[in-house]
Amino acid sequence: MITVKPTHVLIASLSLLLSANALADFTATPSEARAIAKEAYLYGFPVVEMYKTLYTQAVDQRSSNFKAPFNQIGNTAKVFTPEDSAFVTPNSDTPYSFVWLDLRAEPMVLTMPAIEDSRYYSVQLIDLYTHNFAYLGTRSTGNKGGHFMIAGPDWKGQKPTNVDRVIHSESNIAYALYRTQLFEENDLAKVQQIQQGYKVEPLSKYSEQPAPNSATRVSWPKPVASMSDSPELFRYLNFMLTFAPVQPVEKEVLARFAKIGISAGEPFNVSELTVEQRQALEAGIADGKAEFAEFKKTKIDTHKVTSGDFFGTREHLKGNYLYRYVGANIGIFGNSSEEANYIGYFVDNAGKPVDASKQNYMLHFDKGALPPANAFWSLTMYDGKSKLLVANPVSRYLINSRMLPDLKLDADGGLTLYVQHASPDKDKQSNWLPAPSGPFYGVLRIYLPKPEVANGEWKMPQLTPVDQ
């Protein structure tokens, strides 16, 4: 028997968000508004960045990044290239599959096929706050496949006997991001075969029962250019918050946000702000950006914090909205630390920002000191301005552990990679990772990292400048 509790907010009211003429009560003084806006900006940025991806992948069918409508799977049987711009800092080792889940009417059942033990695959389940609330796949459920039900916060019912596990999302909109490991270019056909085994079905169809009433149609607001870094952000935040009931731990936070007009389902018309109110909100947003810039300089670039601090469950993040913001800013939809470790190369061994228009670099791994991974490792290059993959004459966007047989080892058995814009000498070209002619950053991903990554036994190498 499938039972569905009515959604806590009438979704029909969503269409009013862009057309209503009255801003919700704005009761904060200018100084209060500035402080609240800073906190709300850090809180809401990941939510709004997620909405950008949702809109381009599941709503706007004219978008070059459109993947599939809600509750349908969109497969990309290719690796990401510089042309793919739906989200920043993508990996190019694992062709993606995408499912935007609308869980308002009923749960969805995700079926995973059985695959060979040597291949990594996963489904990262992300709620609208960008929390990674669960995983399916190699680490979490194994490579034997299975049937997994994803239920929204309003669903009440019993686990069907033919479902392996029920997983609850605290939001009615969720993202299922699939990764299927690609061994080499001629392996694409096998990846495509695996992707065809991924299935997504409403619980009623999977259980062969009558379908419940459809959820109310949503009027999705079109993104605007300033939506992530201006008071416009709060308009989209109000919209997104209608898809999730307030969590007890955030009641006080959201009550504070309400003083500047942030409330689920309420209109937020920036044009109705007074000059003083708008200035206060803009100053608060600037304060949030400044805190991030300082944090990046002193904590991220110096590797005093790791990617594992920024991605994970609500329980893992413990209300640290700055950390959640950092994750969305430098690489939204990053994996939790158990699934993958990310090491960002933003500066060289002297702490200077890396720029391939001014300098060549090398990254050296001692013999026996390659990144310790139970799945695989990969170093990927990104443009420092666009945060996307870097176009280059050899179409090489990364160097990974599957490429080791084709790489040239040092005389002592170590491995040196050459990170630069211009092609190096012929004897070094196999180990060349092309960089843009300007600022860049690299991300070293370690999938299913071994314990020595977390406990510090393995030491990451530094990017070292070399003569051009």
C-alpha positions as CSV (number, residue, x, y, z in Angstrom):
1,M,0.0,0.0,0.0
2,I,1.4,3.4,-1.0
3,T,0.5,6.4,1.1
4,V,1.5,9.9,0.5
5,K,1.2,12.8,3.0
6,P,0.3,16.1,1.4
7,T,3.3,18.4,0.8
8,H,3.9,20.8,3.6
9,V,3.7,23.9,1.3
10,L,1.2,24.3,-1.5
11,I,3.4,24.1,-4.6
12,A,0.8,26.0,-6.5
13,S,2.0,29.1,-4.7
14,L,5.4,28.8,-6.3
15,S,4.3,30.6,-9.4
16,L,3.6,33.6,-7.4
17,L,7.2,34.0,-6.4
18,L,8.2,36.1,-9.4
19,S,4.9,38.0,-9.8
20,A,3.9,39.0,-6.3
21,N,4.2,42.7,-5.6
22,A,4.9,42.7,-1.9
23,L,8.2,41.9,-0.3
24,A,7.9,39.8,2.8
25,D,8.3,41.7,6.1
26,F,11.8,43.2,6.4
27,T,12.1,44.1,10.1
28,A,15.9,44.1,10.6
29,T,17.8,47.3,11.2
30,P,20.6,48.0,8.7
31,S,23.3,46.6,10.9
32,E,21.2,43.5,11.7
33,A,20.4,43.1,8.0
34,R,24.1,43.2,7.0
35,A,25.0,40.5,9.5
36,I,22.0,38.3,8.6
37,A,22.6,38.8,4.9
38,K,26.2,37.5,5.3
39,E,25.0,34.4,7.0
40,A,22.1,33.9,4.6
41,Y,24.4,34.3,1.6
42,L,26.7,31.6,2.8
43,Y,23.7,29.4,3.6
44,G,21.8,30.0,0.4
45,F,24.6,30.1,-2.2
46,P,24.9,26.3,-2.5
47,V,21.1,26.0,-2.8
48,V,20.9,28.5,-5.6
49,E,24.0,27.1,-7.4
50,M,22.2,23.7,-7.3
51,Y,19.1,25.3,-8.8
52,K,21.2,26.6,-11.7
53,T,22.2,23.0,-12.5
54,L,18.7,21.7,-12.0
55,Y,17.2,24.3,-14.4
56,T,19.7,23.6,-17.2
57,Q,19.7,19.8,-16.8
58,A,16.0,19.1,-16.1
59,V,13.9,22.1,-17.0
60,D,15.3,24.1,-20.0
61,Q,15.1,21.6,-22.9
62,R,16.8,24.2,-25.2
63,S,19.9,24.2,-23.0
64,S,23.0,22.4,-24.4
65,N,23.3,20.9,-20.9
66,F,19.8,19.5,-20.8
67,K,19.9,15.8,-19.7
68,A,16.4,14.5,-19.0
69,P,13.1,15.6,-17.5
70,F,12.5,14.9,-13.8
71,N,12.5,11.3,-12.7
72,Q,14.2,10.2,-15.9
73,I,17.8,9.3,-16.4
74,G,20.1,11.2,-18.7
75,N,23.3,9.3,-19.6
76,T,26.5,10.8,-21.1
77,A,28.4,7.9,-22.7
78,K,31.5,10.2,-23.0
79,V,33.9,11.9,-20.7
80,F,33.5,15.6,-19.9
81,T,35.3,18.1,-22.1
82,P,35.7,21.9,-22.0
83,E,32.4,22.2,-23.8
84,D,30.5,20.9,-20.8
85,S,29.6,23.8,-18.5
86,A,26.6,22.7,-16.4
87,F,28.8,22.7,-13.2
88,V,32.3,23.7,-12.3
89,T,35.3,21.4,-11.7
90,P,33.8,18.3,-13.3
91,N,35.8,15.1,-13.4
92,S,36.6,13.5,-16.8
93,D,37.3,9.9,-15.5
94,T,33.8,8.7,-15.0
95,P,31.1,9.4,-17.5
96,Y,28.1,10.8,-15.7
97,S,24.4,9.8,-15.6
98,F,22.0,12.3,-14.1
99,V,18.6,12.0,-12.4
100,W,16.7,15.0,-10.9
101,L,14.2,13.4,-8.5
102,D,10.8,15.0,-7.8
103,L,9.7,13.0,-4.7
104,R,6.5,15.0,-3.9
105,A,4.0,12.5,-5.3
106,E,5.7,9.2,-4.4
107,P,9.2,7.7,-3.9
108,M,11.4,6.6,-6.8
109,V,13.1,3.2,-7.2
110,L,16.7,3.2,-8.5
111,T,17.9,0.0,-10.0
112,M,21.7,-0.7,-10.2
113,P,23.0,-3.5,-12.5
114,A,25.6,-5.9,-11.4
115,I,29.1,-5.1,-12.8
116,E,32.6,-6.5,-12.7
117,D,34.4,-6.2,-9.4
118,S,37.3,-4.3,-11.0
119,R,35.2,-1.3,-12.1
120,Y,34.1,1.6,-9.8
121,Y,30.6,2.9,-10.0
122,S,28.5,5.0,-7.6
123,V,25.3,7.0,-7.2
124,Q,25.7,10.1,-5.1
125,L,22.4,11.2,-3.6
126,I,22.3,15.0,-2.9
127,D,19.5,17.0,-1.3
128,L,18.7,20.6,-2.2
129,Y,21.1,21.9,0.5
130,T,23.9,20.0,-1.3
131,H,24.2,17.5,1.5
132,N,25.4,14.0,0.3
133,F,22.7,12.1,2.2
134,A,23.5,8.6,0.9
135,Y,25.5,6.6,-1.7
136,L,24.9,3.5,-3.8
137,G,27.6,1.6,-5.6
138,T,31.0,0.0,-5.1
139,R,31.8,1.2,-1.6
140,S,28.4,1.4,-0.1
141,T,26.3,-1.4,-1.6
142,G,28.8,-3.3,-3.7
143,N,29.0,-4.2,-7.3
144,K,26.2,-6.8,-7.3
145,G,23.5,-4.2,-8.0
146,G,20.1,-4.0,-6.4
147,H,16.9,-2.0,-6.0
148,F,16.9,1.1,-3.8
149,M,13.9,3.4,-2.9
150,I,14.4,7.1,-2.5
151,A,11.6,8.7,-0.4
152,G,10.9,12.3,0.3
153,P,10.2,13.9,3.7
154,D,6.4,13.6,3.3
155,W,6.2,9.8,2.5
156,K,4.9,7.4,5.0
157,G,4.7,3.7,4.3
158,Q,6.3,0.3,4.6
159,K,9.4,-0.9,2.7
160,P,8.3,-3.1,-0.2
161,T,9.7,-6.7,0.1
162,N,11.3,-6.4,-3.3
163,V,13.3,-3.3,-2.4
164,D,16.8,-3.7,-0.9
165,R,16.9,-0.5,1.0
166,V,14.8,2.6,1.7
167,I,16.7,5.9,1.8
168,H,15.1,9.1,3.0
169,S,15.8,12.6,1.6
170,E,14.9,15.6,3.8
171,S,13.9,17.5,0.6
172,N,11.4,16.7,-2.0
173,I,13.8,17.6,-4.8
174,A,17.0,15.6,-4.8
175,Y,19.8,14.8,-7.3
176,A,21.2,11.4,-8.2
177,L,24.6,11.8,-9.7
178,Y,26.0,8.6,-11.2
179,R,29.7,7.9,-12.0
180,T,30.8,4.9,-14.0
181,Q,34.5,4.4,-14.3
182,L,36.0,4.5,-17.8
183,F,39.1,2.4,-18.3
184,E,40.3,3.8,-21.6
185,E,38.7,5.4,-24.7
186,N,37.8,2.0,-26.3
187,D,36.0,1.1,-23.1
188,L,33.1,3.6,-23.9
189,A,30.9,0.9,-25.3
190,K,31.1,-1.1,-22.0
191,V,30.3,2.0,-20.0
192,Q,27.3,2.7,-22.2
193,Q,26.1,-0.9,-21.6
194,I,26.3,-0.4,-17.9
195,Q,24.5,2.9,-18.1
196,Q,21.6,1.2,-20.0
197,G,21.2,-1.0,-16.9
198,Y,20.5,2.0,-14.7
199,K,16.7,2.3,-14.2
200,V,14.5,4.8,-12.4
201,E,10.8,4.1,-11.8
202,P,8.1,5.5,-9.6
203,L,7.3,3.2,-6.7
204,S,3.8,2.6,-8.0
205,K,5.1,1.4,-11.4
206,Y,7.8,-0.7,-9.8
207,S,5.3,-2.3,-7.4
208,E,2.6,-2.6,-10.1
209,Q,0.1,-0.6,-8.0
210,P,-2.1,2.4,-9.0
211,A,-0.3,5.6,-9.2
212,P,-1.1,8.4,-6.7
213,N,-2.3,11.8,-7.9
214,S,0.4,13.8,-9.7
215,A,2.1,16.6,-7.8
216,T,1.1,20.1,-8.6
217,R,2.8,21.7,-11.6
218,V,5.7,23.9,-10.8
219,S,6.5,27.2,-12.5
220,W,10.3,27.2,-12.5
221,P,11.8,30.7,-12.4
222,K,14.3,31.4,-15.1
223,P,17.9,32.0,-13.9
224,V,19.4,35.4,-14.1
225,A,23.0,36.4,-14.3
226,S,23.2,38.0,-10.9
227,M,21.4,35.2,-9.0
228,S,24.4,33.9,-7.1
229,D,26.2,37.1,-6.0
230,S,23.5,39.7,-5.4
231,P,20.3,40.0,-3.3
232,E,18.6,38.2,-6.2
233,L,20.0,35.1,-4.5
234,F,17.4,35.4,-1.8
235,R,14.5,35.3,-4.3
236,Y,15.7,31.9,-5.6
237,L,16.4,30.7,-2.1
238,N,12.8,31.4,-1.0
239,F,11.7,29.4,-4.0
240,M,13.9,26.4,-3.3
241,L,13.0,26.3,0.4
242,T,9.4,25.4,-0.5
243,F,10.6,21.9,-1.4
244,A,11.8,21.0,2.1
245,P,10.2,21.2,5.6
246,V,12.2,23.2,8.1
247,Q,14.6,21.0,10.1
248,P,14.4,21.4,13.8
249,V,18.0,22.3,14.0
250,E,17.5,25.2,11.7
251,K,14.3,26.8,13.1
252,E,16.3,29.6,14.8
253,V,18.4,30.2,11.8
254,L,15.4,30.6,9.4
255,A,13.6,32.7,12.0
256,R,16.5,35.1,11.9
257,F,16.6,35.0,8.1
258,A,12.9,36.0,8.0
259,K,13.9,39.4,9.4
260,I,15.3,40.3,5.9
261,G,12.4,38.6,4.0
262,I,13.8,35.1,3.6
263,S,11.0,32.6,4.1
264,A,9.9,29.5,2.1
265,G,7.4,30.4,-0.6
266,E,7.4,34.2,0.1
267,P,8.1,36.6,-2.7
268,F,11.4,38.5,-2.6
269,N,11.3,41.4,-5.0
270,V,14.6,43.2,-5.0
271,S,13.0,46.2,-6.6
272,E,10.9,46.8,-3.5
273,L,13.9,47.1,-1.2
274,T,14.8,50.6,0.0
275,V,18.2,52.0,-0.9
276,E,19.3,51.4,2.7
277,Q,18.0,47.8,2.8
278,R,19.7,46.9,-0.5
279,Q,23.0,48.4,0.6
280,A,22.9,46.4,3.8
281,L,22.2,43.2,1.9
282,E,24.9,43.9,-0.6
283,A,27.4,44.7,2.2
284,G,26.5,41.4,3.9
285,I,27.1,39.5,0.7
286,A,30.4,41.2,0.2
287,D,31.3,40.3,3.8
288,G,30.6,36.6,3.0
289,K,32.8,36.7,-0.1
290,A,35.6,38.3,1.9
291,E,35.4,35.6,4.5
292,F,35.6,33.0,1.8
293,A,38.6,34.7,0.1
294,E,40.5,34.8,3.4
295,F,39.6,31.2,4.2
296,K,40.8,30.1,0.8
297,K,44.1,31.9,1.2
298,T,44.9,30.7,4.7
299,K,43.2,27.3,4.9
300,I,42.5,25.8,1.5
301,D,45.6,26.9,-0.4
302,T,47.8,25.9,2.5
303,H,46.0,22.5,2.8
304,K,45.1,23.1,6.4
305,V,41.6,21.8,5.6
306,T,40.7,19.1,3.2
307,S,37.9,18.4,0.8
308,G,36.4,16.0,3.3
309,D,35.6,18.9,5.5
310,F,33.3,20.5,2.9
311,F,31.2,17.6,1.5
312,G,29.0,15.1,3.4
313,T,25.8,14.7,5.3
314,R,24.1,17.3,7.4
315,E,25.4,15.5,10.5
316,H,29.0,15.7,9.1
317,L,28.8,19.4,8.3
318,K,27.3,20.3,11.7
319,G,25.8,23.5,10.6
320,N,29.0,24.9,9.2
321,Y,27.6,27.0,6.4
322,L,31.0,28.4,5.4
323,Y,32.2,24.9,4.7
324,R,29.2,24.1,2.7
325,Y,29.6,27.3,0.7
326,V,33.3,26.5,0.1
327,G,32.3,23.1,-1.3
328,A,29.8,24.7,-3.7
329,N,32.1,27.4,-4.7
330,I,35.2,25.4,-5.6
331,G,33.6,22.2,-6.8
332,I,29.8,21.7,-6.2
333,F,28.6,18.1,-5.8
334,G,31.9,16.9,-4.6
335,N,32.1,13.5,-3.0
336,S,32.1,12.8,0.8
337,S,35.6,11.8,2.2
338,E,34.8,8.1,2.3
339,E,34.1,8.1,-1.4
340,A,36.8,10.3,-2.7
341,N,39.5,12.7,-1.5
342,Y,40.2,15.9,-3.4
343,I,43.5,17.8,-3.2
344,G,43.5,21.2,-4.9
345,Y,46.6,22.7,-6.4
346,F,46.0,26.5,-6.4
347,V,49.5,27.5,-5.3
348,D,53.1,26.3,-5.8
349,N,55.5,25.0,-3.2
350,A,56.3,28.6,-2.2
351,G,52.6,29.5,-1.7
352,K,52.4,31.6,-4.9
353,P,49.3,31.3,-7.1
354,V,50.0,29.2,-10.1
355,D,49.9,30.8,-13.6
356,A,51.1,28.9,-16.6
357,S,51.6,32.1,-18.7
358,K,54.5,32.9,-16.4
359,Q,55.8,29.6,-15.2
360,N,56.2,25.9,-15.9
361,Y,55.6,23.4,-13.1
362,M,56.3,19.8,-12.3
363,L,54.7,17.4,-9.8
364,H,56.9,14.6,-8.6
365,F,55.9,11.4,-6.8
366,D,58.6,9.4,-5.2
367,K,58.9,5.6,-5.9
368,G,56.1,3.8,-4.1
369,A,54.4,7.1,-3.1
370,L,51.7,7.4,-5.7
371,P,48.2,8.4,-4.4
372,P,46.9,5.4,-2.3
373,A,43.5,4.5,-3.8
374,N,41.4,1.4,-3.6
375,A,39.7,2.4,-6.9
376,F,41.8,4.9,-8.9
377,W,43.5,8.4,-8.7
378,S,43.4,11.2,-11.2
379,L,45.0,14.7,-11.6
380,T,42.7,17.0,-13.6
381,M,43.5,20.4,-15.0
382,Y,41.1,23.4,-14.8
383,D,41.1,27.0,-16.1
384,G,41.4,29.3,-13.1
385,K,38.8,31.7,-14.5
386,S,36.1,29.5,-15.8
387,K,36.7,26.6,-13.5
388,L,36.1,24.3,-16.5
389,L,38.3,21.8,-18.3
390,V,41.1,23.2,-20.4
391,A,41.0,23.0,-24.2
392,N,44.4,21.9,-25.6
393,P,45.9,20.5,-28.8
394,V,46.2,16.9,-27.5
395,S,42.7,16.8,-25.9
396,R,44.3,15.7,-22.6
397,Y,42.4,17.0,-19.6
398,L,43.9,14.7,-16.9
399,I,46.5,12.1,-16.0
400,N,45.2,9.1,-14.0
401,S,46.3,5.8,-12.6
402,R,44.9,3.8,-15.6
403,M,47.5,5.7,-17.8
404,L,50.5,4.5,-15.8
405,P,51.6,1.9,-18.5
406,D,51.9,4.8,-21.0
407,L,53.7,7.2,-18.7
408,K,57.5,7.5,-18.5
409,L,59.0,6.7,-15.0
410,D,62.1,8.4,-13.6
411,A,65.3,6.5,-13.4
412,D,64.7,5.8,-9.7
413,G,61.2,4.5,-10.3
414,G,59.4,7.8,-9.3
415,L,57.0,9.7,-11.5
416,T,57.3,13.3,-12.6
417,L,54.4,15.1,-14.3
418,Y,54.9,18.2,-16.3
419,V,52.3,20.9,-15.9
420,Q,52.6,23.7,-18.4
421,H,51.0,25.5,-21.3
422,A,53.5,24.8,-24.1
423,S,54.3,21.3,-25.2
424,P,57.5,20.0,-23.5
425,D,60.4,18.2,-25.1
426,K,59.4,15.0,-26.9
427,D,60.8,12.7,-24.1
428,K,58.4,14.4,-21.6
429,Q,55.3,14.7,-23.7
430,S,53.8,11.4,-22.4
431,N,53.8,13.0,-18.9
432,W,52.5,16.4,-20.0
433,L,49.3,17.8,-18.4
434,P,48.4,20.9,-20.5
435,A,47.6,24.1,-18.7
436,P,45.9,27.3,-19.9
437,S,48.0,30.3,-20.7
438,G,47.1,32.0,-17.4
439,P,45.8,31.1,-13.9
440,F,44.8,27.4,-13.4
441,Y,44.3,24.9,-10.7
442,G,44.6,21.2,-10.6
443,V,42.6,18.7,-8.6
444,L,44.0,15.3,-7.5
445,R,41.1,12.9,-6.9
446,I,41.7,9.7,-5.0
447,Y,38.6,7.4,-5.3
448,L,38.1,5.1,-2.4
449,P,41.1,6.5,-0.6
450,K,43.2,4.2,1.6
451,P,43.5,5.0,5.3
452,E,47.0,6.5,4.9
453,V,45.4,9.4,3.1
454,A,43.2,10.4,6.0
455,N,45.7,9.6,8.8
456,G,48.4,11.7,7.1
457,E,50.9,8.9,6.5
458,W,50.8,9.6,2.8
459,K,52.2,13.1,2.0
460,M,51.0,14.9,-1.0
461,P,53.7,16.3,-3.4
462,Q,53.8,20.1,-4.1
463,L,53.7,21.8,-7.5
464,T,57.3,23.0,-8.1
465,P,58.2,25.8,-10.6
466,V,60.8,24.8,-13.2
467,D,62.6,26.9,-15.8
468,Q,60.7,27.6,-19.1
